[in-house]
Amino acid sequence: MVPRMLLFLLLVSLLPVPVFAQGYLTFPHFATGAGMQSEIVLINPQQRTEISIYLEMYNQDGSHARDLFDGYFTIIPPYGIKRINLGINGPPRVGWMTATAWPWPDTGANLSNGPAQLVGSLKITLPGIGSSTVLDSQSGQTFMLPVKKQGTTNTGIAIANVCSNPLTVIGTLRDIDGLILGTYRSTFPAFTQIAKYIDELIPGRSSYDGSLTVAIGPSVERCIQMSVVSFALGSESGDFVVQPVGKIN
C-alpha cells in the first residue's frame, strides 16, 4: 500500500492552457525524492529563433530550491526540445516552478524582441504507481473545482502563491445544491505552496460531495495571482483521475 502522502505527491492535475505560452510557464507542482522523479520537458515551437530558458524553483516554504535546478539556464534551438530530470534520491520534496523564455541572445535585459513562445510540461513518476503530467497553469484570482470525499475516495488540492508579496486565500466548500458547508482562510507568504486533501483543508465532516471555490481576499498588493491544481483519488491504490479547475473571471 502506497502511503497517502506519496500518492499526493504524484497525483496532480492540469488547468486549461493555450497551445503556446508567451514566454512564461508556471508548473504549480513537482515532487522528487523517495524514489520519485520529475522530468521537465520544454519545446521551442519557433522555426528560426533560438530561445533561452531560465528556471526558478521554489520549496513549499517559498525558499529557492537551489539544490535542484533553481537558476538553471539553457538554450533551445529552433524546433528543439530540452528534457531536465530532477533527482529521485533523498527525502520527499514538494514545490512549484516557473520557466521563462526569451529569444536568444536577448535574455530579457533588453526587451526589444519581447518574450518567446514556449511549450512545456512536467512529468512526475512514482515507481510502481505510474506517471502524471502537469501542464502550464494559468494564474488567476478565483478558481472553482469539484470535490468528493467518501470512504477512501478523496480530492486533493495544491495552491501556490506565485507573487513576491503575501496573499490571503479564502476557500468556500459547497454541497451539490450550492449550500455552504465550510470555509478556509489562510495567509500565504511570498512564493509559498500548500498541498492538502479536502478533509484536511476544511476538516469537520466525514464525507463531502460538491464544489470548492478558492479566491484571493481583498488586497492592496501589487501582485494578486495564484495557481491551483487538483486531483481525484479513487478507492484503490493508483486509482485516480485528473480533474478540471475552472478559472473564474
Secondary structure as the mmCIF struct_conf table of DSSP 4:
data_model
#
loop_
_struct_conf.conf_type_id
_struct_conf.id
_struct_conf.beg_label_comp_id
_struct_conf.beg_label_asym_id
_struct_conf.beg_label_seq_id
_struct_conf.end_label_comp_id
_struct_conf.end_label_asym_id
_struct_conf.end_label_seq_id
HELX_RH_AL_P HELX_RH_AL_P1 ARG A 4 LEU A 10
BEND BEND1 VAL A 19 PHE A 20
STRN STRN1 ALA A 21 GLN A 22
BEND BEND2 GLY A 23 GLY A 23
STRN STRN2 TYR A 24 THR A 32
STRN STRN3 GLY A 33 GLY A 33
TURN_TY1_P TURN_TY1_P1 ALA A 34 GLY A 35
STRN STRN4 MET A 36 MET A 36
STRN STRN5 GLN A 37 ILE A 43
BEND BEND3 GLN A 47 ARG A 48
STRN STRN6 ILE A 51 ASN A 59
TURN_TY1_P TURN_TY1_P2 GLN A 60 ASP A 61
BEND BEND4 GLY A 62 GLY A 62
STRN STRN7 HIS A 64 HIS A 64
TURN_TY1_P TURN_TY1_P3 ARG A 66 GLY A 71
STRN STRN8 PHE A 73 ILE A 76
TURN_TY1_P TURN_TY1_P4 PRO A 78 TYR A 79
STRN STRN9 ILE A 81 ASN A 85
HELX_LH_PP_P HELX_LH_PP_P1 LEU A 86 GLY A 87
BEND BEND5 GLY A 90 PRO A 91
STRN STRN10 ARG A 93 PRO A 103
TURN_TY1_P TURN_TY1_P5 TRP A 104 PRO A 105
BEND BEND6 GLY A 108 ASN A 110
HELX_RH_3T_P HELX_RH_3T_P1 LEU A 111 ASN A 113
HELX_LH_PP_P HELX_LH_PP_P2 PRO A 115 ALA A 116
STRN STRN11 GLN A 117 LEU A 126
TURN_TY1_P TURN_TY1_P6 PRO A 127 ILE A 129
STRN STRN12 GLY A 130 LEU A 135
HELX_LH_PP_P HELX_LH_PP_P3 ASP A 136 ASP A 136
STRN STRN13 GLY A 140 GLY A 140
BEND BEND7 GLN A 141 GLN A 141
STRN STRN14 THR A 142 LYS A 149
STRN STRN15 GLN A 150 GLN A 150
TURN_TY1_P TURN_TY1_P7 GLY A 151 THR A 152
STRN STRN16 THR A 153 THR A 153
STRN STRN17 ASN A 154 ASN A 161
BEND BEND8 CYS A 163 ASN A 165
STRN STRN18 LEU A 167 ASP A 175
TURN_TY1_P TURN_TY1_P8 ILE A 176 ASP A 177
BEND BEND9 GLY A 178 GLY A 178
STRN STRN19 ILE A 180 PHE A 188
TURN_TY1_P TURN_TY1_P9 ALA A 190 PHE A 191
STRN STRN20 GLN A 193 TYR A 197
HELX_RH_AL_P HELX_RH_AL_P2 ILE A 198 LEU A 201
BEND BEND10 ILE A 202 ILE A 202
BEND BEND11 GLY A 204 GLY A 204
BEND BEND12 SER A 206 SER A 206
STRN STRN21 TYR A 208 ILE A 216
HELX_LH_PP_P HELX_LH_PP_P4 GLY A 217 PRO A 218
BEND BEND13 GLU A 221 ARG A 222
STRN STRN22 MET A 226 LEU A 233
BEND BEND14 SER A 235 GLU A 236
TURN_TY1_P TURN_TY1_P10 SER A 237 GLY A 238
STRN STRN23 PHE A 240 VAL A 242
STRN STRN24 GLY A 246 LYS A 247
#
